[in-house]
Amino acid sequence: MEKLNKKLPLSPGVYIFRGANRETLYIGKATSLRTRVQSYFRKDLIDTRGPLLVGMLTSAKTVDFIETDSILEALLLEAHLIRKHLPPHNTDGKDNKSFNYVIITKEEFSRVLVVRGRNLEAGLPDTDTEKIKYIFGPFPHGAMLKEAMHLVRKIFPFRDKCKPNSGKPCFNAQIGLCPGVCAGKMSRVEYAQTIERVKLFFEGKKKVLVRSIERDMKKSAKEQKFEQALMLKKTLFALTHIQDVALIKDDFNKRISKENEGVFRIEAYDVAHISGTSTVGVMVVMEDGEAKKSDYRKFKISTSTNDDNASLHEILSRRFSHNEWPMPKLIVVDGGKAQVNTAEKALAEWGITIPVVGVVKDEHHKAREIIGDKNLKVTHERAIVLANSEAHRFAIGYHRDLRRKNSLRK
């Protein structure tokens, strides 16, 4: 390997191994691009991954990557690029009839369906090749695709089974996963636009998609179509705030063996406020790489403050007053040395010895550096970054809820 084109980030994305003539050899997705790519250069690679992969690395000269905002986007982009480039070393992505595909049918009100490769080849009624407009995939992991489709459908509700203009809403329309074409709530032209957005999302063209929705939202507002503008605003928010912890969990299950005997519990903390108002803190928990939402906790800071360190100290003091809660093996805080020192001071006051690491962000709020115990940083890098990201998401959500409630009281 002569070089990496850029410094690999800790964020999700797709990586591409290329040969001497820039030919595509292998495409993969990652929860953490840096961690995943570095894993290919471990000394025990041939024992853990096999000789075929070692052969690919012998031919590879560079690694390119495409950073994404979520694992969901990485999953979809990986499948799209594999189908487009057919890399010779992606044996999981070719010629296997058991893999899943996502199709969009060629109908007045297109359906979005998940089908097996063998069904596509057999030409069954629901997957007749003459009725297929777009195909995406293959997707080797059915459970991960199922969760991904649920997330996509929450952003862009689509039709799968219901009969258009039948006069009453189907079950999915009642729970917000179908736009109501069954009940005549959406025209053919409007629905076609939704399908085009689904297509762009599956092709990894999120920036184009965001610009398109923003343009349509402004146009609707200008034409005083406020209900439509609000709907587009909600779609835009969902698209730019994808919550795919379930995919993180699935990725851990498939990619990582347990790092220690017993449960390795990580607790991550974050603070959120605007100019010291509606200040809140949160604790999120990951056990062996899995988000344990039942153990998440919210803390309303007792005094209004701009001092994140004071807020963090209060959160940890309140947390460790609960000796009935399981003790973590690692604490993750959002910030640098000052935040790590604050956490260590709070622990010392309780007579507790638990290692603390801090996640330092860049100007785009992406993880740039992890400070703290060197061995823990290396061993648990991916879990640390994921826990920190989840804590930030949870804190922002709680802060917005509190602000909304406070505004209603005024």
C-alpha positions as CSV (number, residue, x, y, z in Angstrom):
1,M,0.0,0.0,0.0
2,E,1.7,3.2,-1.2
3,K,-0.6,5.7,0.4
4,L,-4.0,6.7,1.7
5,N,-5.5,9.5,-0.3
6,K,-6.5,11.4,2.8
7,K,-6.5,10.9,6.5
8,L,-9.2,8.4,7.3
9,P,-12.0,9.8,9.5
10,L,-13.7,8.0,12.4
11,S,-17.1,8.6,10.9
12,P,-19.2,6.1,8.8
13,G,-18.8,5.7,5.1
14,V,-17.7,3.6,2.2
15,Y,-14.0,2.7,1.4
16,I,-12.7,1.6,-2.0
17,F,-9.5,-0.4,-2.5
18,R,-7.9,0.4,-5.9
19,G,-5.2,-1.2,-8.0
20,A,-2.2,0.2,-9.8
21,N,-4.3,1.6,-12.7
22,R,-7.0,3.0,-10.3
23,E,-9.2,-0.1,-11.0
24,T,-11.8,-0.9,-8.3
25,L,-10.8,-4.0,-6.4
26,Y,-13.1,-4.0,-3.4
27,I,-15.8,-1.8,-1.9
28,G,-16.9,-2.0,1.8
29,K,-18.9,0.0,4.3
30,A,-17.8,1.0,7.8
31,T,-19.1,2.4,11.0
32,S,-15.7,4.0,11.5
33,L,-13.7,4.3,8.3
34,R,-10.4,4.6,10.1
35,T,-10.9,1.6,12.3
36,R,-12.2,-0.6,9.5
37,V,-9.5,0.1,7.0
38,Q,-6.7,-0.2,9.6
39,S,-8.1,-3.7,10.5
40,Y,-7.0,-4.9,7.0
41,F,-3.4,-4.4,7.9
42,R,-3.3,-6.5,11.1
43,K,-0.6,-9.2,11.2
44,D,-3.2,-12.0,11.8
45,L,-5.2,-11.0,8.7
46,I,-4.7,-14.2,6.8
47,D,-5.9,-16.2,9.8
48,T,-9.0,-14.0,10.5
49,R,-10.0,-13.0,6.9
50,G,-8.5,-15.6,4.6
51,P,-6.1,-15.7,1.6
52,L,-8.5,-14.1,-0.9
53,L,-8.5,-10.9,1.0
54,V,-4.8,-11.0,1.4
55,G,-4.5,-11.4,-2.4
56,M,-6.6,-8.3,-2.9
57,L,-4.4,-6.3,-0.5
58,T,-1.3,-7.4,-2.4
59,S,-2.8,-5.8,-5.6
60,A,-4.1,-2.7,-3.9
61,K,-2.2,0.6,-4.1
62,T,-4.6,3.2,-2.8
63,V,-7.7,3.5,-0.7
64,D,-10.4,6.0,-1.5
65,F,-13.3,6.7,0.8
66,I,-16.7,8.5,0.8
67,E,-17.7,9.8,4.2
68,T,-21.4,9.6,5.0
69,D,-23.6,11.1,7.8
70,S,-25.0,7.7,8.9
71,I,-24.5,4.0,8.7
72,L,-27.8,3.8,6.8
73,E,-26.3,5.9,4.0
74,A,-23.1,3.9,4.0
75,L,-25.1,0.6,3.7
76,L,-27.1,1.9,0.7
77,L,-24.1,3.6,-1.0
78,E,-22.0,0.4,-0.7
79,A,-24.7,-1.7,-2.5
80,H,-25.1,1.0,-5.2
81,L,-21.4,1.2,-5.9
82,I,-20.9,-2.6,-5.9
83,R,-23.7,-3.0,-8.4
84,K,-22.3,-0.2,-10.6
85,H,-18.6,-1.2,-10.5
86,L,-18.8,-5.0,-9.9
87,P,-15.4,-5.2,-8.0
88,P,-13.8,-8.6,-8.5
89,H,-13.1,-9.1,-4.8
90,N,-16.7,-8.4,-3.5
91,T,-17.7,-12.1,-3.5
92,D,-20.5,-11.2,-1.1
93,G,-22.0,-8.8,-3.6
94,K,-22.3,-10.9,-6.8
95,D,-24.3,-13.9,-8.2
96,N,-26.0,-15.1,-5.1
97,K,-29.7,-15.8,-5.5
98,S,-30.2,-15.8,-1.7
99,F,-29.3,-12.1,-1.4
100,N,-32.0,-9.4,-1.1
101,Y,-32.7,-6.6,-3.6
102,V,-34.8,-3.5,-3.4
103,I,-36.9,-2.8,-6.4
104,I,-39.2,0.0,-7.5
105,T,-42.0,-1.1,-9.8
106,K,-43.0,0.5,-13.0
107,E,-46.6,1.5,-12.2
108,E,-48.7,4.6,-11.9
109,F,-48.1,4.4,-8.2
110,S,-44.9,2.6,-7.9
111,R,-44.3,0.0,-5.1
112,V,-41.0,-0.3,-3.2
113,L,-40.3,-3.9,-2.4
114,V,-37.6,-6.2,-1.0
115,V,-37.2,-9.4,-3.0
116,R,-34.8,-12.3,-3.2
117,G,-32.5,-12.7,-6.1
118,R,-34.0,-16.0,-7.0
119,N,-37.5,-14.4,-7.2
120,L,-36.1,-11.8,-9.6
121,E,-34.7,-14.5,-11.8
122,A,-37.9,-16.5,-11.7
123,G,-40.0,-13.6,-12.8
124,L,-42.8,-14.0,-10.2
125,P,-45.9,-11.8,-10.5
126,D,-44.8,-9.2,-7.9
127,T,-41.3,-9.1,-9.3
128,D,-41.9,-9.4,-13.0
129,T,-38.9,-7.9,-14.7
130,E,-41.1,-6.0,-17.1
131,K,-42.6,-4.2,-14.1
132,I,-39.4,-3.2,-12.5
133,K,-38.2,0.4,-12.9
134,Y,-35.2,0.4,-10.6
135,I,-33.1,-2.3,-8.8
136,F,-30.8,-1.7,-5.9
137,G,-28.5,-4.2,-4.3
138,P,-27.6,-6.9,-3.6
139,F,-27.8,-6.6,0.2
140,P,-26.2,-9.7,1.8
141,H,-27.5,-9.1,5.3
142,G,-31.3,-9.4,5.5
143,A,-31.8,-8.2,9.1
144,M,-29.8,-5.1,8.4
145,L,-31.7,-4.3,5.2
146,K,-35.0,-4.8,7.0
147,E,-34.0,-2.2,9.6
148,A,-32.7,0.1,6.9
149,M,-36.0,-0.1,4.9
150,H,-37.9,0.8,8.0
151,L,-35.7,3.9,8.5
152,V,-36.0,4.9,4.8
153,R,-39.8,4.5,5.0
154,K,-40.0,6.8,8.0
155,I,-38.3,9.5,5.9
156,F,-40.1,8.9,2.6
157,P,-43.4,7.0,3.2
158,F,-44.1,4.8,0.2
159,R,-46.6,2.2,-1.1
160,D,-45.8,-1.5,-1.0
161,K,-49.1,-3.5,-0.9
162,C,-52.1,-1.2,-0.8
163,K,-54.4,-0.5,-3.8
164,P,-54.4,3.1,-5.0
165,N,-57.6,5.1,-4.6
166,S,-59.4,2.3,-2.9
167,G,-61.2,4.7,-0.7
168,K,-59.8,4.0,2.7
169,P,-56.3,4.3,4.2
170,C,-54.3,1.1,4.6
171,F,-52.7,0.1,7.9
172,N,-49.3,1.6,6.9
173,A,-51.0,4.9,6.0
174,Q,-52.6,5.0,9.4
175,I,-49.2,4.8,11.1
176,G,-47.4,7.2,8.7
177,L,-45.5,4.7,6.6
178,C,-47.6,5.1,3.4
179,P,-48.5,8.5,2.0
180,G,-52.1,7.6,1.6
181,V,-52.3,6.8,-2.1
182,C,-54.9,4.2,-1.1
183,A,-57.2,6.9,0.2
184,G,-56.5,9.4,-2.6
185,K,-54.5,11.7,-0.4
186,M,-51.6,12.1,-2.8
187,S,-51.7,12.6,-6.6
188,R,-49.7,10.6,-9.1
189,V,-47.4,13.5,-9.8
190,E,-46.7,14.1,-6.1
191,Y,-46.1,10.4,-5.5
192,A,-43.7,10.2,-8.4
193,Q,-41.7,12.9,-6.8
194,T,-41.5,10.9,-3.6
195,I,-40.3,7.9,-5.6
196,E,-37.6,10.0,-7.3
197,R,-36.4,11.0,-3.8
198,V,-36.2,7.4,-2.7
199,K,-34.2,6.6,-5.8
200,L,-31.7,9.5,-5.2
201,F,-31.3,8.3,-1.6
202,F,-30.5,4.7,-2.6
203,E,-28.0,6.1,-5.1
204,G,-26.2,8.0,-2.4
205,K,-27.0,11.4,-3.8
206,K,-28.0,13.0,-0.5
207,K,-26.6,16.4,-1.3
208,V,-28.7,16.6,-4.5
209,L,-31.7,15.3,-2.6
210,V,-31.3,17.9,0.2
211,R,-31.0,20.8,-2.3
212,S,-34.1,19.6,-4.1
213,I,-36.2,19.4,-1.0
214,E,-35.0,22.8,0.2
215,R,-35.9,24.3,-3.2
216,D,-39.4,22.7,-3.2
217,M,-39.9,23.8,0.4
218,K,-39.1,27.5,-0.4
219,K,-41.3,27.3,-3.5
220,S,-44.3,25.9,-1.5
221,A,-43.9,28.6,1.1
222,K,-43.7,31.3,-1.5
223,E,-46.9,30.0,-3.1
224,Q,-48.5,29.9,0.4
225,K,-48.9,26.2,0.4
226,F,-47.9,26.1,4.0
227,E,-49.1,22.5,4.8
228,Q,-46.9,21.2,2.0
229,A,-44.0,23.3,3.1
230,L,-44.3,22.0,6.6
231,M,-44.3,18.4,5.4
232,L,-41.2,19.0,3.3
233,K,-39.5,20.6,6.4
234,K,-40.2,17.5,8.4
235,T,-38.8,15.3,5.6
236,L,-35.7,17.4,5.5
237,F,-35.2,17.2,9.3
238,A,-35.6,13.4,9.2
239,L,-33.2,13.1,6.3
240,T,-30.5,15.2,8.1
241,H,-31.0,13.6,11.5
242,I,-31.0,9.9,10.7
243,Q,-31.2,7.8,13.9
244,D,-29.7,4.4,13.0
245,V,-28.6,3.0,16.4
246,A,-30.2,-0.3,15.4
247,L,-27.9,-0.5,12.4
248,I,-24.9,0.3,14.6
249,K,-26.0,-2.6,16.8
250,D,-26.3,-4.9,13.8
251,D,-22.9,-3.9,12.5
252,F,-21.3,-4.7,15.8
253,N,-23.0,-8.1,15.9
254,K,-21.6,-9.0,12.5
255,R,-18.1,-7.3,12.7
256,I,-16.9,-7.4,16.3
257,S,-16.3,-10.2,18.7
258,K,-16.6,-9.4,22.3
259,E,-13.7,-7.3,23.4
260,N,-13.5,-8.6,27.0
261,E,-15.0,-11.4,29.1
262,G,-18.3,-10.3,30.6
263,V,-20.2,-7.2,29.6
264,F,-18.1,-4.2,28.7
265,R,-20.3,-1.2,29.6
266,I,-19.5,2.2,28.3
267,E,-21.4,5.3,29.6
268,A,-21.2,8.5,27.5
269,Y,-22.2,11.9,28.7
270,D,-23.1,15.2,26.9
271,V,-24.6,18.6,27.8
272,A,-26.9,20.7,25.6
273,H,-28.1,24.3,26.0
274,I,-28.5,27.6,24.2
275,S,-26.7,30.5,25.9
276,G,-27.2,28.8,29.2
277,T,-30.9,28.3,28.9
278,S,-32.8,25.0,29.1
279,T,-29.6,23.3,30.1
280,V,-29.8,19.5,30.1
281,G,-27.4,16.5,30.3
282,V,-27.7,12.9,29.3
283,M,-26.2,9.5,29.9
284,V,-26.3,6.9,27.2
285,V,-25.1,3.3,27.6
286,M,-23.5,0.8,25.3
287,E,-22.8,-2.8,26.4
288,D,-20.5,-4.9,24.1
289,G,-21.2,-2.4,21.3
290,E,-24.9,-2.4,21.6
291,A,-27.0,0.6,22.6
292,K,-28.9,-0.2,25.8
293,K,-31.7,2.3,25.6
294,S,-33.4,1.1,28.8
295,D,-30.4,2.5,30.7
296,Y,-30.4,5.9,29.1
297,R,-30.9,8.8,31.5
298,K,-31.8,12.4,31.3
299,F,-30.7,15.2,33.7
300,K,-32.3,18.6,33.9
301,I,-29.5,20.9,35.2
302,S,-30.6,22.6,38.4
303,T,-29.1,26.0,37.6
304,S,-29.0,27.9,34.3
305,T,-25.4,28.0,33.3
306,N,-23.0,28.4,30.3
307,D,-20.4,26.3,32.1
308,D,-20.4,22.9,30.5
309,N,-17.8,21.6,33.0
310,A,-20.0,22.6,36.0
311,S,-23.0,20.9,34.3
312,L,-21.0,17.7,33.6
313,H,-19.8,17.6,37.3
314,E,-23.5,17.9,38.4
315,I,-24.6,15.1,36.1
316,L,-21.8,12.7,37.2
317,S,-22.5,13.5,40.9
318,R,-26.2,12.7,40.4
319,R,-25.4,9.6,38.4
320,F,-23.1,8.0,41.0
321,S,-25.6,8.6,43.8
322,H,-27.4,5.7,42.1
323,N,-25.5,2.7,43.4
324,E,-28.2,0.5,42.1
325,W,-27.2,1.2,38.5
326,P,-24.5,-1.1,37.0
327,M,-21.1,0.4,37.1
328,P,-19.4,1.2,33.7
329,K,-15.9,0.0,32.7
330,L,-15.3,3.2,30.7
331,I,-16.7,6.8,30.7
332,V,-16.8,8.9,27.6
333,V,-17.2,12.7,27.8
334,D,-17.6,15.2,25.0
335,G,-14.6,17.5,24.9
336,G,-10.9,17.7,25.7
337,K,-8.6,17.7,28.7
338,A,-10.8,20.1,30.7
339,Q,-13.8,17.8,30.5
340,V,-11.8,14.7,31.2
341,N,-10.3,16.4,34.3
342,T,-13.8,17.4,35.5
343,A,-15.0,13.8,35.1
344,E,-12.0,12.4,37.0
345,K,-12.5,15.0,39.8
346,A,-16.2,14.0,40.2
347,L,-15.2,10.3,40.3
348,A,-12.5,11.0,42.9
349,E,-15.1,12.7,45.1
350,W,-17.1,9.5,45.1
351,G,-14.0,7.3,45.6
352,I,-14.5,5.7,42.3
353,T,-11.7,4.6,39.8
354,I,-13.0,4.3,36.3
355,P,-11.0,5.3,33.2
356,V,-12.3,8.4,31.3
357,V,-11.7,9.4,27.7
358,G,-12.7,12.6,25.9
359,V,-13.8,13.0,22.3
360,V,-12.5,16.2,20.7
361,K,-14.5,17.4,17.7
362,D,-13.5,19.4,14.6
363,E,-15.3,22.5,13.2
364,H,-17.9,20.2,11.6
365,H,-18.6,18.5,14.9
366,K,-16.9,15.3,13.7
367,A,-14.7,13.2,16.0
368,R,-11.1,14.4,15.5
369,E,-9.3,12.9,18.4
370,I,-9.8,10.7,21.4
371,I,-7.8,11.7,24.5
372,G,-7.2,9.4,27.5
373,D,-5.8,5.9,28.1
374,K,-3.9,4.8,25.0
375,N,-4.8,1.1,25.2
376,L,-8.5,1.9,25.6
377,K,-8.5,4.3,22.7
378,V,-7.1,1.7,20.4
379,T,-9.2,-1.2,21.7
380,H,-12.5,0.6,21.9
381,E,-12.1,3.4,19.4
382,R,-15.3,2.6,17.4
383,A,-17.5,2.1,20.5
384,I,-16.2,5.3,22.0
385,V,-17.1,7.4,18.9
386,L,-20.5,5.8,18.6
387,A,-21.3,6.3,22.2
388,N,-20.3,9.9,22.0
389,S,-22.4,10.5,18.8
390,E,-25.4,8.8,20.4
391,A,-25.0,11.0,23.6
392,H,-25.0,14.1,21.4
393,R,-28.1,13.0,19.5
394,F,-29.9,12.2,22.7
395,A,-28.9,15.4,24.4
396,I,-30.0,17.6,21.5
397,G,-33.4,15.8,21.4
398,Y,-34.0,16.3,25.1
399,H,-32.9,20.0,24.9
400,R,-35.4,20.7,22.1
401,D,-38.2,19.0,24.0
402,L,-37.5,21.1,27.0
403,R,-37.4,24.3,25.0
404,R,-40.7,23.5,23.4
405,K,-42.4,22.8,26.7
406,N,-41.0,26.0,28.2
407,S,-42.2,28.1,25.2
408,L,-45.7,26.6,25.6
409,R,-45.8,27.8,29.2
410,K,-45.2,31.4,28.3
